[in-house]
Amino acid sequence: MPVPPFRPLPLYAKVIALVLIAGFVVIGIIGILLPVIPGVLFLFLAALMATRVSRRASAAAHASPWFREQLRQWRASSHLSAGHKIKLSLLIVARAFVGTIRAGLGLLRRVTR
């Protein structure tokens, strides 16, 4: 699968994206440490946004078969309306949150035995 051409964002969009990336990374690290927040999801979002800001991040992401497949699936959802994308995103976050709570409860049960 060929690498799509990198289209840089305007400066204001890059600044907003960098702030969001930093926030996602912080939340992702907190999520790795605390089992209540889906940390991997936020780290993935940060990496996904980095592919739009940085030519190197885009090239590195397209070099990885797993990440390339995730990007392909992300682009395949471009035909969805904004409302459907929001619903889908909320369902994914809810599923990750429920899985995290389930894992946290399982860990708590093992610790209290």
For each residue, the residues with C-beta under 8 A, 3 or more apart:
1: 68 72
2:
3: 58 59 62
4: 62
5:
6: 55 58 59
7:
8: 14 55
9: 13 14 17 52 53
10: 13 14
11: 14 15
12: 15 16
13: 9 10 16 17
14: 8 9 10 11 17 18 53
15: 11 12 18 19
16: 12 13 19 20
17: 9 13 14 20 21 49 52 53
18: 14 15 21 22 53
19: 15 16 22 23
20: 16 17 23 24 46 49
21: 17 18 24 25 46 49 50 53
22: 18 19 25 26
23: 19 20 26 27
24: 20 21 27 28 42 43 45 46 49
25: 21 22 28 29 42 43 46
26: 22 23 29 30
27: 23 24 30 31 37 39 42
28: 24 25 31 32 39 40 41 42 43 45 46
29: 25 26 32 33 39 43
30: 26 27 33 34 37 39
31: 27 28 34 36 37 38 39 40 41 42 43 100
32: 28 29 39 40 43
33: 29 30 39
34: 30 31 37 39
35: 100 103 104 107
36: 31 100 101 104
37: 27 30 31 34 42 100
38: 31 41 42 93 96 97 99 100
39: 27 28 29 30 31 32 33 34 42 43
40: 28 31 32 43 44 96
41: 28 31 38 44 45 92 93 96
42: 24 25 27 28 31 37 38 39 45 46
43: 24 25 28 29 31 32 39 40 46 47
44: 40 41 47 48 70
45: 24 28 41 42 48 49
46: 20 21 24 25 28 42 43 49 50
47: 43 44 50 51 57 61 67
48: 44 45 51 52 70 71 74
49: 17 20 21 24 45 46 52 53
50: 21 46 47 53 54 57 61
51: 47 48 54 57 58 61 71
52: 9 17 48 49 58
53: 9 14 17 18 21 49 50 57
54: 50 51 57 58
55: 6 8 58 59
56: 59 60
57: 47 50 51 53 54 60 61
58: 3 6 51 52 54 55 61 62
59: 3 6 55 56 62 63
60: 56 57 63 64
61: 47 50 51 57 58 64 67 68 71
62: 3 4 58 59 67 68 71
63: 59 60 68
64: 60 61 67 68
65: 68 69
66: 69 70
67: 47 61 62 64 70 71
68: 1 61 62 63 64 65 71 72
69: 65 66 72 73
70: 44 48 66 67 73 74
71: 48 51 61 62 67 68 74 75
72: 1 68 69 75 76
73: 69 70 76 77
74: 48 70 71 77
75: 71 72 78
76: 72 73 79
77: 73 74 80 85 88
78: 75
79: 76
80: 77 84 85 88
81: 84 85
82: 85 86
83: 86 87
84: 80 81 87 88
85: 77 80 81 82 88 89
86: 82 83 89 90
87: 83 84 90 91
88: 77 80 84 85 91 92
89: 85 86 92 93
90: 86 87 93 94
91: 87 88 94 95
92: 41 88 89 95 96
93: 38 41 89 90 96 97
94: 90 91 97 98
95: 91 92 98 99
96: 38 40 41 92 93 99 100
97: 38 93 94 100 101
98: 94 95 101 102
99: 38 95 96 102 103
100: 31 35 36 37 38 96 97 103 104
101: 36 97 98 104 105
102: 98 99 105 106
103: 35 99 100 106 107
104: 35 36 100 101 107 108
105: 101 102 108 109
106: 102 103 109 110
107: 35 103 104 110 111
108: 104 105 111 112
109: 105 106 112 113
110: 106 107 113
111: 107 108
112: 108 109
113: 109 110
